[in-house]
Amino acid sequence: ISVTITSNIVSLDELIPRVVSIKREDMDIERLIPWVFQHKEAVVEDDIESWPDEDFTLSIFFDSLLSHCALSRARSSPCNDSGVESAWRARETVTVPLRNWELEGRKSCLQFIKSQGILLKLLMQIVYKSLEDIKKADPEILFPIAAPKMKYIIGGTQYQARSEGQIAIGSREKNLPIVSYTGWFIGQTWSELLGETFSIMLGQLASNLGVWKNCNVLREQEVFVIGFYGSCIHVARGIFTLDPVSRAHSQGLSDIGAFNIDFTRGFNLCFKSDWLEAARVLTRLFRYLFSGSSRVSAMRVNF
């Protein structure tokens, strides 16, 4: 099935409401400044050898990130280093993949895509652990890489989506995704990236539908995903309304029509300025999810 997607590159304030003071947010970012950015504006491979032991997790992250960026630059167009804004189109008709992991272009890039999920898992764990005052022992927050297949129905046909990892809430035996990771492959078109993003959003929505219907105060549901485009990461958000999705739960989606997805710009985390801005986005995302005011039903019923 095809769907027309409008998309926008928006500011952080348009994408995620701020739920703490600017001072608190600045303190969050300060806690996430790596050793290397206390001394220089960009990280390079030689910096990894000098990394202090107490910053070990970040050294592993940047070592892996530099390898990803080098491979991305070697195999793809230079414009990919500019992030999603280099490929962005305001309006695009996309085909929703039956199984997003079976797209032809992905088959030669499986390890490359898998490494993105590992990088995003490590990054989000680093950000989450830095926010000690929001952590809760129960329910547990998980960072699985082996994300399950998420199923949904469109026009009587079953579709399946599999993310490259997710942030989930609940027990290891039974949990719900609250943020999912998308995969980027070299040569991926803007239409394919939108199709990947939208299919993951639909899958995450379907996984949360039961708890959403029991959360009577929410008439809309936000779905957040994080992904790479070239050397840069971005955050995307889609908003679904309850009535058509409730009908879809029993009958299947028959006509999606149009949908809107908002993106941040791309952030190349090898540069201090981009790291600081991305840190603000990701810490704000966590604080918003844990605030009790997000339109994410799995979080609203638990906090």
Sequence and secondary structure as in RCSB ss.txt:
>XXXX:A:sequence
ISVTITSNIVSLDELIPRVVSIKREDMDIERLIPWVFQHKEAVVEDDIESWPDEDFTLSIFFDSLLSHCALSRAR
SSPCNDSGVESAWRARETVTVPLRNWELEGRKSCLQFIKSQGILLKLLMQIVYKSLEDIKKADPEILFPIAAPKM
KYIIGGTQYQARSEGQIAIGSREKNLPIVSYTGWFIGQTWSELLGETFSIMLGQLASNLGVWKNCNVLREQEVFV
IGFYGSCIHVARGIFTLDPVSRAHSQGLSDIGAFNIDFTRGFNLCFKSDWLEAARVLTRLFRYLFSGSSRVSAMR
VNF
>XXXX:A:secstr
 EEEEEEEE  HHHHS   S HHHHHHHHHHT  GGGGT SB  HHHHHT  GGGHHHHHHHHHHHHHHHHHHHH
S GGGGG GGGT  SEEEEE  SBGGG GGGGGGHHHHHHHHHHHHHHHHHHHHH GGG  SSS EE  SS   E
EEEETTEEEEE  S EEEEE SSSEEEEEEEE   TT  HHHHHHHHHHHHHHHHHHHHHHHHT TT SEEEEEE
EEEETTEEEEEEEEEEHHHHHHHHHH BS   EEEEEE   B TTBHHHHHHHHHHHHHHHHHHTTT SS HHHH
TT 
